[in-house]
Amino acid sequence: MSDETSITVSRTIDAPAQDIFEVLSNPQRHAQLDGAGQIVSDHKSDRITGTGQVFTMNMDAEHMGGEYQTDNHVTGYDENKLLAWQTAPAGTQPPGWQWVWQLTPQGPDATDVSLTYDWSAVTDKELLKKVSFPLIQQSALEDSLGNLAAAVSS
């Protein structure tokens, strides 16, 4: 599903929500999950345990001129149910786009997982002139869910 300011993809993963959340809350695993192929590695981040945390990722993307870092500000945390963060170039405040992972158990060994890429809070008119949203396509988000399913089953 997508609208003018967000894209959401969903799929059922054959694993308990706890196992999926264990992978999602570990920034060291995010490069493995990234369907867009922009995350290179985690930059010595701790496991995500609550809102207000910031974790840093090493990135590489053409639209940013190559290698760079992002600070990811955790905005949503509900263990085994929700994990969300706003991303910003390292050392800056988030300009308004957010990643939201939601987990809904479907019995003991299956979980509906949705991933939303939401840029509705981007209000900087200059940024909106420079950046053509969405930067990440729906297919890359779907690939992230596939990568998550593979990561949980391995």
C-alpha positions in Angstrom: 0.0 0.0 0.0 1.2 3.5 -0.7 -0.1 7.0 -0.8 1.6 10.3 -1.6 3.7 10.4 1.6 4.3 6.8 2.7 4.7 3.2 1.5 3.7 0.2 3.6 4.5 -3.4 2.8 3.4 -6.5 4.7 3.9 -10.2 4.9 3.5 -13.1 7.2 6.8 -14.5 8.5 6.9 -18.0 9.9 8.5 -17.1 13.3 7.3 -15.8 16.7 7.2 -12.1 17.1 9.9 -12.3 19.8 12.4 -13.9 17.4 11.6 -11.2 14.7 11.9 -8.4 17.2 15.3 -9.8 18.4 16.6 -9.3 14.9 15.0 -5.9 14.3 16.2 -4.4 17.6 19.9 -5.3 16.8 21.4 -2.6 14.6 24.3 -5.0 13.8 21.7 -7.0 11.7 20.3 -4.1 9.7 22.7 -4.3 6.8 21.5 -7.9 6.4 17.9 -6.7 6.2 18.3 -3.7 3.9 16.5 -4.4 0.7 17.8 -1.1 -0.8 21.5 -2.1 -0.3 22.5 1.2 1.3 23.4 0.1 4.8 27.0 -1.0 5.0 27.3 -1.7 8.7 26.3 -0.6 12.2 28.6 1.9 13.8 29.1 0.3 17.3 25.4 0.7 18.3 23.8 -1.0 21.3 20.6 -3.1 21.0 17.5 -0.9 20.8 15.7 -1.0 24.1 13.5 2.1 24.1 12.5 5.4 22.6 15.0 8.2 22.7 18.0 6.1 21.8 20.1 7.0 18.8 21.9 4.4 16.7 24.4 5.2 13.9 24.7 3.4 10.6 27.5 3.4 8.0 25.8 4.0 4.6 26.7 4.1 0.9 24.3 5.6 -1.6 24.7 7.4 -4.8 22.1 10.1 -4.0 24.3 11.1 -1.0 27.5 11.1 -3.0 28.8 7.7 -1.7 29.7 6.8 1.9 28.1 8.7 4.8 26.6 8.0 8.2 23.1 8.3 9.6 21.8 8.9 13.1 18.6 7.0 13.7 16.4 8.4 16.5 14.1 5.8 18.0 10.6 7.2 18.1 8.6 4.1 18.8 9.3 1.1 20.9 6.9 -1.6 22.1 8.8 -4.9 22.7 7.8 -7.6 20.2 5.2 -5.3 18.6 6.6 -2.0 17.3 10.0 -0.4 16.4 10.2 3.0 14.7 13.0 5.5 14.1 13.6 8.8 12.2 16.7 9.0 10.1 19.1 12.0 9.7 22.5 12.6 8.3 24.9 12.1 11.3 25.1 15.0 13.6 21.8 16.6 12.4 18.2 16.5 13.5 15.8 14.3 11.6 14.1 16.1 8.7 11.0 14.1 9.0 11.1 10.6 7.4 10.5 7.6 9.5 10.7 3.8 9.4 8.1 1.8 11.3 8.1 -1.9 11.8 4.9 -3.4 13.3 4.5 -7.0 14.4 1.2 -8.8 14.9 1.4 -12.4 16.2 -0.7 -14.9 14.2 -0.3 -17.8 16.7 2.9 -19.1 18.3 4.9 -19.5 15.1 3.7 -16.8 12.6 3.8 -13.1 12.7 2.3 -10.5 10.3 5.1 -7.9 9.8 4.5 -4.5 8.2 7.2 -2.0 7.3 6.3 1.6 6.6 8.5 4.2 5.0 6.8 7.5 5.9 7.9 11.0 4.8 4.7 12.8 5.7 6.5 14.9 8.4 9.0 16.4 6.0 8.1 20.0 5.9 11.3 21.7 4.8 10.4 23.2 1.4 14.1 23.4 0.3 14.6 19.7 1.1 11.4 18.8 -0.7 12.7 20.6 -3.8 16.1 18.7 -3.6 14.8 15.3 -2.7 12.4 13.3 -4.8 10.5 11.1 -2.4 10.3 8.3 -2.1 14.0 7.6 -2.1 13.4 3.9 -1.4 11.0 2.1 -3.7 8.3 -0.4 -2.6 10.2 -3.3 -4.1 13.2 -2.6 -1.8 10.9 -2.6 1.2 9.4 -5.9 0.1 13.0 -7.2 -0.3 13.7 -6.1 3.3 10.8 -8.2 4.5 12.1 -11.2 2.6 15.6 -10.6 4.1 14.0 -10.4 7.5 12.2 -13.7 7.0 15.5 -15.3 5.9 17.4 -13.8 8.8 14.9 -15.2 11.3 14.9 -18.6 9.8 18.7 -18.9 9.8 
